[in-house]
Amino acid sequence: MKFGPKTTATAAVIGSALMLTACSGGAGASGTAPQAASAALTIGTTQDVRSWDPAQAHVGHLLQPYQAAYDTLILRDPDGKLSPMLATEWKYNTENTKLTVDLREGVTFSDGAVFDAAAAKANLDHFREANGPQMAQLKSVEDVKVVDADTIDIELKAADPALEYFLSQAAGLMGSPEALGTEGIKTEPVGSGPYVMDKAATVKDSQAVFTAREGYWNKDLQKYQKLTLKVLTDPTARTNALVSGQVDATLLDPKTGKQAEGAKMILAANEVDWQGLILFDRDGKANPALKDVRVRQAINYAFDRKTILDQVLLGQGTPTSQPFGKASGAWTEELENYYSYDPAKAKALLKEAGYENGLTLEVPGIPDFQTQISVVKQQLADVGITLNVGAALTNTFTSDIAAQKFSSMYFSLFQGQPTVAIDQIVSTQALYNPFKNTSSDLQADIDAVRNGGDKAPELAQKVNKYVVENAWFAPLFRVNQMYYHNAKVDVVPQTQQAVPSIYNYSPAK
């Protein structure tokens, strides 16, 4: 099945910096010769993949490894635009409750299986059933139906503006239907992607080694003959590996970044997350003081955001009062510095709310944020708020949050597309809204975003304004992802992603 000229994919592909060599169903398998095909690339990663089953893929740092072996249905360009990949075209029905996807022909998986509509359905069904970490990406999907050999219909329970984005992420990874759910795919990926794993050279929790796959359908994305993902959990170890030439690119932090810059490594900075306090208990169920919006606003006025950023992160970021990032479309200039540093105003608001003699906040400890929390504690104390820091988060922290164990916490959160962010931190289904706070006005604004189509980012500005004015959070700053590389490789940051996509690396010109 082929659509007419006005399709989502056709609009998205124009001007793409990484436009594929052929965007119609008749893409050539040969393409053009990859640049510097004999070159090797070694990337320092923060952790190893737990399972290579595509349904177990994660986001952020842990999406990148899967891109070596698996194509996604939709390609997300460095600037966030969506372009064809295994899906050549896609189009919603009038109600935005059915997405018809036309699939690329002539593509095979590394085990020889054919990619077609049945394979795409098998992957999407498997993702929905496999209980992976990003299973919620397809929570809006009611059913996937095969229309013909190269077309599927994705039927939704309700409109989901984030679906196309998710199909460029974990939910869109396509593995061989013959390997899905098997024991073998847990340790050796079987996809249609640009690289295949060298099992003999791969060592668990040490390195994953890939070689260029013969006959890959898009040689423009296959820029290296060999790709190694070297696992280095410690930032100092990653720095030493980069400076010594063991790796070509890796993620560091402001402190280790200084050493890298001293060795003439190149920074590809990218603001992805925001850090600050999440004031979970806005109805005062566990901490009555947090029910009063004046208390939550006072907390926001207590912080000298720029000083904290300069002292703790060496200025690597941007002070902000809003939890939605610039690339989301929900960001507005008027909310950027909505809460200025004003201790006197903070004290006045506390007095109005009946807390002239102070109040106490309880937060869990966060090993990676000990310095930030200590500075936050001091600045809150300056306006009469005591911050008690409890036991450190454990690997059960997501279930602890859902169980309303914390009334507030200091954390770092991803600034994604509007509906992605809403479903992470604002809606009553959001993990980071465990007390399920809402209002009729807020819910109406959220519903408008979900049904807003192309206007969703603009409509999300009202959601952003609501949570800022009502001080649901106390954001401090958006943080630079400190991604460094040597002069042998060119690296383009990926918007709203902790590390670049595999396709964003190329031999230096």
N, C-alpha and C positions, 0 to 999 in steps of 0.2 A: 504494500500500500504506500502511495506517495501523496503528500499533501500539496495544496496549491502554494503559491508564492508567499503568502502571508502566514508564516509559522513562527513559533517562539524561537526555534533554532536559527532560522534564517536571519532574524533580527539580531540575535545575540552574536552571530559569528562575524558580522561586519566590523572591521577595525580590530579584531582580536590579534594580540601580539603573538599568540601561539596558534594561529589558524592552521587547521589540519590540511594536509596536501589535497584531500578530496573530501567534500562534505556531503555528497550524495550517496545513495546506496551503492553506487558503482565504484567505490574507492579502490584504487589500484593497490595491490599488495606490495608492489615493489617500491613505490614512492621514489624519493631521491636518496642518494647515498648519505648516510649519517656523517655529520661533521666529525673529523678526527676519530674515525671508527675504531682505531687501534688503541685509543686512549683509555686510561683507567681512572676511576673516581673512587675515593674513599671518604665516607661521611662518618663523623663521630656522632653516635646516637646516645640517648640518655638511658634507655632500657631495651631489653629484647622483647620480641613478640612472644606472647604466651602460646598462641595457636595460630597457624597459618590458614585455618578455615576462614574464608572471607566474612562469614557471619559473625566472627569473633573480633572483627576489626574495630578499632577505636577511632578517636579523632585526635587532632593536634599532633603531638610528637609521634603518636602511634598509628597515624594514617599513612605517613610517608613510606614505611617499609612495604606495605601492601601494594603501593603503586608500582613497585618494581615488577611484580609478577601479575598484577591484575589491572585490566582496564576498568573504568567506570562507564556507566551508560552515558553520562554527561561529563564533559571536561570543564573544570573551573579554571579560568585564566588567572594570571597573577593579580589582575585588578578586580577580580571577583565576577567578571562577566561569564556567562554560561555558553559553551560552544559544543558542537557535536563531537561525540567520541564513538562509542558503540551504538548510541542512538544518533541517527542522522537528522531526524525531525521529531518534534513533539508538539501536541496541541490539546488544549482543554476544550471541553464542551461549554455550552453557554453558562451552565450553573457552576462551573469549575469543580465538578465532582467526578469527572472522568478525564484521565490523561491518556490520550492515544499516542503511542510511541512507535515510530518507524525505526527499524533496526538495520544496522550495517550488514551487508551480505559479503560473503567470501572470507569471513574471519573464522579461525579455528583456535582451539585451546592447545596448550603445550602437549597434551596427551593425544592430540589428533581429533578430538571430538569437535563437532561443528557448533558454532554459535548461531542460534536462531531464536525464534519466539519461544519455543518450548524450553530452551536453556535459560532464557531471561526469566520466564515464569518460575522455573525451578529454583533459581537463585533468590528471587524476591520472596517466594514462599518459604524457602529455607531460612532466610534472614529473619522472617517474622516468627519462626517457630524455634529457633536455635538458642534463644535466651542469651544473646550476646550483649555486650556492654552498651551498644547503641541501638538495641532492639526498638526503642521508642521512636526512632526515625520513621518507621513505617506504621506507627500506631493508628494513623488516619486511614490506612488501606483496608478496604472491605474485601476485595478480591482482585486477582490478576487473571485475565482471560486472554487466551491465544486467539487472535483474529484471523491471521494467516501466517505463513512461514516466516515473515519478517515484520510482523506487527503485533503489539500487545495493547490491551486496554487495562489501565490501572484504575480501578473503581474505588472511590473514597466514601467514607462514612459522612464526611463533611469537607468543605473546602479547606485546603491546607497549602497556603502560599509558600511554605518551606519545602515542599516535596521535591521540586526541581533541584534545589540546593542539596537536599539529602541524597539525591541520585548522582551527585558529583562527589559524594562523600562515602562513608562506610556502606550505606544501603545500596549504592550503585555498583559496588565491586562485583564482577562477574567471574565465577569459577566454573570449571568443567562440571556439568551435571552428573557425570559418572563418578566424580571424586567427592562431591559434597557429602558431608556427614560421615565420611570414612575415617579410619584411624590414620591412614597415610597422609591425608591433607593437613593434619595437625602439625606435622613436622616438615612437610615439603609442599609448597604452594603449587596449584595447578590452575593457571589462568591463561588469558589471552594477551597478557601484557608484554612489554618490550624486553623483559629479561626472564631467564629461567635460573632456578637455584642450582649452584654447584654444591651438591650434597656432601661430597667428600671434603670440601674446603670449609664447610660451614660448621661452627662449633657453638653449641647452645650457650647463651649468656656471654659469648665472646665476640663472635662475628657471624654475619650472614653474607655469603658471597654469591653473586649472580653474574651470568654471562649473557651477552646479547643473543636474543632468540632469532634463529634463522627463519626467514619468511614472515617476519612481523609486518603487519599491514601498514604501519605508518613509520617509515624510517626517520622522519623528521623528529620524532619524539625519542628515538633510540640513539642517543648522542655518545654513548660509551660502549666499548667492547666488554669492559669488566666493571662491575659495581660492587663495592664492599661496604657493608654497614657495620662499623666497629662499635661495640657496646662499651661505653665508658660512663659509668654512673656518677663519678665524682667530677665536679667542674674543674678542679685543679689538674686532674688526669687528662681531661679533654684539652685544657690549655696547653699542657706540655706536649700532647700528641700533635696538636696543630702547629705549634712553634717548631717542633722537631721534624715536621713533615710526614708523620705517620698517618695523619688524616688531612684532607684538603679543606674541609669545612665542618663547623660544629657550633653548637649553642653554648654560649658562655653567660656570664653575668657582669654587672658593671665593674666589680673588683678584678676579676680575672681578665676582663676585657682590656684593662690597662696594660697588662703584660703582653697580651696579643698585639695591641697597637704598637707597643714598644718594639715588637718583632716585625713590624710593618705588615701585619695582617689587615684585611679589609673588612670593615663593618657594613653589614646589610641590616639596618635597624628597621623595626616594624612594630607598631603599637597594636597589641592583640588583646591583652587582658586589662582589667582595672582592679586595683587593690583598695580595700577599705573595710569598714564595718558593715555587716549585714544585720539590721535590726529586725530579727525575725518576728518577735512577739508584739505586733502592733495593736493587738486587742488586749494586752496586759494580762494574759492568762497565767504566765509564770512570773513575770516581772511587771507589776501594776504600773510602774512609772512609765514604761514604754507605750502605754495606751494613749498618753497625752502627746499630741503632735508637737507641742511646745518643747517637751523634753527631747524628742527626736531631733527637732530643729536646733536646739541648744547644743546637742552633741556635734552637729555639723559645723556650727559657728566656732567650736572650740579648737579647730585644727588649723594650723599654719601649714597648709598643704605644700607650698613651695619649699619651705625650710625642711620639712620632713623628706621630701623628694631629694633635695640637694644633699642632705646629711646621710641618708640611708642608701640611696641609689645613685649617688653622684650625678644627680640631675637627669638621669636617663628615663625620661618620660614627660608627661604633661599633667599639671594639676587639673582636676576636674571635679564638678559636683554632680555629674550625671552618669548613670550606669550604661547608657547606650553609646556605642562608639561611632565615630564619624562615618565609617564605611557602611553602617547599617541604614542610613537615611533617616533614622529617628533622632539623631543628634541635632541640637539647635544651639546657635551661638548664645542665646539669652540664658541658657541653663548651664553654660560652661563654668561660670564663676558665680553661680547663684548664691552659694554660701561663702562669703568672704571670711577671713580670719577676724573674728570680733568677740573676744572673751567677755567684754562688758555686756554685749547683747546676749550671749549665752547665759550669763548669770542672771540677767533680767528675765529671760524666758523661764529659767528654772524657778525664780521667785514667783512669777505669775502662776506657774503650775503647782505651787505649793511645796517646792523642793529647795527652798532657800538654804536649808541645812545639809543639802547634798543627797545623793542617791548612789546605789551600787549597781554596776553591770558585771555579769559573769560571762567570761568567754573561755573556750578551751585553748590550750596551748597549741601552737603550730611551729614545729621545729624549724621550718624554713623562714619563718617570719618573726623570730624572737626579737630582733632589733627593732623592727617596725612596731611590734606590740609594746615594747618598753617605751618608745617615744610617744605612742598613742596614750599609754597609761599616764605619762607625765603631763601631757597637754590636757587630758581630761581632768586630772587632779587639780590643775590650775584654775578650773572653773567650778570645782566642788564635786566632781564625779569620781567615785572610786572604781577602778577597774580591777577585778579579781581574776587572775589567770589560773585556770584549773589544769587538770591533767591533759597531756598532749593527745591530739587526735590519733586514732588507731585506724587499721584498715577497715573497720566497721563504721567509719564516720558517716557514710551516706545513709546507712540505716539508722544511725543515732540522730542525724538531722531529721529524717522522716518521722522518727519517734518523738520529736519535739524535746529532745534532751537539752538543746541549747536555745536560750532566748536571744542570744546575739553571738557573733563570732567575727574575727578578722580573717579575711580570705582573699583569694585572687580568683576572679571569674572572667570567663571568655565573653567578648563583645561580638556577638554574631548577628546574623540577619534578624530583622525585627521579630518574626514569629519564633525563631530559635531562641532569642533572648527572653522573650515573653514566656515561653514554655520552660525556660530554665529558672527564672527568678521572679516572675510576676503572677502568672496564672495560678488558679487554685490547684492545678495539677503539677505545678513546678516543684522540683526537689527543694529549691531554696526559698520556698514559701510554705514551710511545713505546717504553719498554723492556719493556712488557707485564708489569709486576709484578703478581702475584696470589698467592693462597693458596687451599687447598681451602675453608677457612672463609669467606673473603671471597667466593669464587665462589658458595658455597651461599647466602650472604646476598643476593647480587645476583640469583640465580635466584628466590629467594623474593619479592623486590620485583617482578620482571617478571611473576610469576604471582599477585601478591597482590591484584589488582583494587583495590577501594576501600581496602584496608589497606596499599597500597604505600607511602604516606608514612610510616606508623608503622613498617613493616618496614625502611624505608631508614635509620631511626635507628641500626640495627646496623652498616650500611655506614659511616655517618658516624663512629660510635664507633671502628670499626676503623682508619680512616685517620687519625683524630686521635691515638689511643693509639700507633699505629705511626709517627706523624710523617711521613706522606707529603708533607705540605705544612707551610709555616710561614706561615699566614694572619696578617695584621696587623690589618686592619680591613675592615668593610663600608663602602663609600663612598657618600655622598649624591650622587645625580644632582641637580645644581643647576639646576633648570628654573624660569625666571622668566617672568612675564607682566605685562602692564599691567592697569589697572583696567577696561578695556573688555571683557575676556574672562574667563570663569571656566574654570579648568583643573583637571581631576581627574587625579592621577598614575595610571599604569598599573603595577600590581604586577609585578615581575620584568621590567620593560621600560624601556629607557634613556630613551625619550621617550613622552609620552602617545599613545594611539591617536587617530586623527582624530575619532572619535566623542566624545572626552572634552573637547572644546572647545565652549563655547556663549557667546552674547552675555551679558555681565554683567547680572544682574537689578537 
